[in-house]
Structures are given as C-alpha cells and as structure tokens.
Amino acid sequence: MMKEIYLDNNATTKVDEAVFEEMKPYFCELYGNPSSMHYFGGQVQSKTTEARKRVADLLGASPDEIIFTACGTESDNTAIRSALEVLPDRRHIITSRVEHPAVLTQCRNLTTKGYRVTEIGVDGAGRLDMEEYKKAIDDDTAIVSLMWANNETGVIFPVEEAAAIAKANGAQFHTDAVQAVGKIPINMAASKIDMLSLSGHKLHAPKGIGALYVRKGTPFRPLMVGGHQEKSRRAGTENAAAIIALGKACQLAGEFMESEKTTVKAKCERLEKELLAAIPHARINGGGADRLPNTTSIAFEFVEGEAILLLLSELGICASSGSACTSGSLEPSHVLRAMGVPFTCAHGSIRFSLSRYTTDAEIEAVIKELPPIIARLRQMSPFGREFLK
Ligand SMILES: *Cc1c(COP(=O)(O)O)cnc(C)c1O
C-alpha cells in the first residue's frame, strides 16, 4: 500500500499518537461515568477536569467557560440558538457569506422561522466587508456569528474588532474558530467575543468531540437538555475519553504554536511559490489577505478541480477542491463565489492544508507531480487548449 501524502488537514487531521495514548485507558479500564459518586467515576472526573483546564489554557480562558460538545457543528448550532433564546425581542442575525455550513445552513433555516438574516459579503481576497457589517447591525440584532478563519482559503477575519461592534449594539458575538484554534494564538481574556466554537478532529484529537467557549456572565441557554452534565449547559453523559483526548491535543497545539508560525508556514509558502512559478494561469485565492499559516487555495484556470484531485489521488496525494458536488452538478464553492472568483478559476481550485506532520519531501512531491498534471488536463480540454494557444 502506498503511503499517503495528506494535505487535507482542514477536512480532518491524524490523531496524534500521544493523544491516542492519553485516551486509551478510558475505554476498557477506567470506563467509569465521571458524574458518578464513587471513586471509580472520580478517577475519570479528575482527568476530564484536567482536560477542561488544558482546553481553557489554549484559549486564554477559564475552565468553567468551556462546555464540551460532540463537534464543531453542535457548538455552532448551540451558540446561535442560545443567543436567540436569551434575546427573544431581537429578530436579526448577522453572519457572512463564506461561513461553514454548520453556521450558514442554520441561519438560512431560521429565515423560515421569522428571523431576518444578513450575510455580509467579502472582497476579492476574501476579506470581510466591515462597512457593510457596520451598516447592517442595529438594535434588533441578537447574534453576530463570524468565523475566525475560513476553512477553504484560510483567510482570517478581524473578529475582535467585529465583536466590539456587536457588543456596542447589545448583540451577542459568536465565532466559529474551528480552523483557527491551534493554528494562531487566541486569548479570550483580552477579548470581547462571547462564544467560540472549536472541534477536536481539526487539531489532532478524534472526531466527535468539540467545545463551546461561553464567556463568564454571558446569558446562555442549552441546546441539549436532560442531566446536569457540564453544569446543565450540555446534557448527556460526557464522552470522557474524547474529552481527555481533546485536552491533550490542546496542550500539544499550544506547544507547537510557534512552529505553526515558522515551519508549517514556510512549507506552505514554498508550495505556493513553486507551484505558481511552474504553472501558468494560476493564482492564490485569498492571496493578499491575512491567512492561516497552513492553508493555501490555488486556482488553476481552465481545468476541473475534480480531475486534478483524482490524478493527485492516484499518486497518493490528498487535497481538496473548491467545488462541492451537489446532486451530480458541479457547483463552485460558495466561498469562492462570494469572493467573485471567475468561474474558470473557481472550477479549478485546489486547497492544500498542511499540518505539523507535513514533511519537506511531501511538499516536494506535490511540486514535482502537479505541474505535468495541470498541463496534461489543459491539453485534454478543448477550452483550455484554445485559450492557452
Ligand atoms: C470542520 C468545520 C466545522 C465542523 O466541525 P465538525 O466537528 O466536523 O462538526 C465547522 N466550522 C469550520 C470552519 C470547520 O472547518
């Protein structure tokens, strides 16, 4: 079997071996319920308490501001629902056109429940239109939900500034920070953000665990009701092993933060630079904007992203396209469309997302293999041949 070259870390990540070791005893040996009164459950509870502290430390938060959930999607849904319940007289929601479906689908569904939803646009580099945002917000706005960093392009939004504006207007502010946590420094102690979502499987913890940060004093209503877990803010028996894993993953992310900024970023920049040098009619989606150190979305004109992905996949190289195959028709991603990326570019957009495990040899393999693939596909396409003549 060939060894994969995994450059799709914004989709999901490998569980760190140390994270796996940390969670292992909590399946077959220390399987107690952390809410139980006996010593056996207590052993688990002391570990989940440690995990909560580790997550809080990565965010510059306090442990009781962390609520464990099942995923980033649940955290996003909880935050928005909660704000609408605690501010029932306000019927307006602000989000952006480039959010993850975990936010966008919910907001769009809420329009059928009588809520007014404004989706703020972005410019050609994926930057949030702050003027449009300032005009849209008013005393009817209950919640502003803006992502910290975009999963497709890595573009970073000025969420601190946006949060201050929301607070000045009496609205709650939530950020989907699933792609930001562990990649760029976050300090909630010095922030006006009310709620923040994160997801374990995007930072080397397993799938099926997430967290929602809720600032102390922020009015909150749970989505899941039942038992008194998570101080009645999220009912359901704690996924103890996964919580412990998330804690370890956050601790490691803190330790690797510096190398994210240097090593990972350097590899990502090298990939961009050498691909652009080797391939004509290519450009970076979101180039010019402030971006995550690990993400690059590159548009190759006059080729189909899916074709590139399949040929890369045959070589063991895993990346992602800027298109989503919906019911058989290939639609360019809503993110690239919102940025006004021309159709011919959006269709040939490939996202590479690196991690601390990405090696120089892997980057070199892509730099070697991709240019001939693009050239071949352009030769095969009548449109590409015509245009590139
Ligand atoms: C992956 C992702 C989510 C969803 O997280 P899950 O844990 O998979 O539900 C939400 N927002 C962003 C930006 C993501 O990248």
The ligand as a Tripos MOL2 file, in Angstrom:
@<TRIPOS>MOLECULE
LIG
   15    15     1     0     0
SMALL
NO_CHARGES

@<TRIPOS>ATOM
      1 C1        -14.8870   21.3210   10.1910 C.3       1 LIG1
      2 C2        -15.5150   22.6310   10.4750 C.ar      1 LIG1
      3 C3        -16.7190   22.7060   11.2030 C.ar      1 LIG1
      4 C4        -17.4740   21.4950   11.6580 C.3       1 LIG1
      5 O1        -16.8390   20.8090   12.6970 O.3       1 LIG1
      6 P1        -17.2900   19.2970   12.9940 P.3       1 LIG1
      7 O2        -16.5920   18.9380   14.2490 O.co2     1 LIG1
      8 O3        -16.8500   18.4830   11.8220 O.co2     1 LIG1
      9 O4        -18.7690   19.3230   13.1380 O.co2     1 LIG1
     10 C5        -17.2440   23.9590   11.4440 C.ar      1 LIG1
     11 N1        -16.6260   25.0660   11.0150 N.ar      1 LIG1
     12 C6        -15.4790   25.0290   10.3340 C.ar      1 LIG1
     13 C7        -14.8460   26.2940    9.9050 C.3       1 LIG1
     14 C8        -14.8890   23.8110   10.0260 C.ar      1 LIG1
     15 O5        -13.7610   23.7720    9.3170 O.3       1 LIG1
@<TRIPOS>BOND
     1     1     2 1
     2     2     3 ar
     3     2    14 ar
     4     3     4 1
     5     3    10 ar
     6     4     5 1
     7     5     6 1
     8     6     7 2
     9     6     8 1
    10     6     9 1
    11    10    11 ar
    12    11    12 ar
    13    12    13 1
    14    12    14 ar
    15    14    15 1
@<TRIPOS>SUBSTRUCTURE
     1 LIG1         1 GROUP 0 **** ****
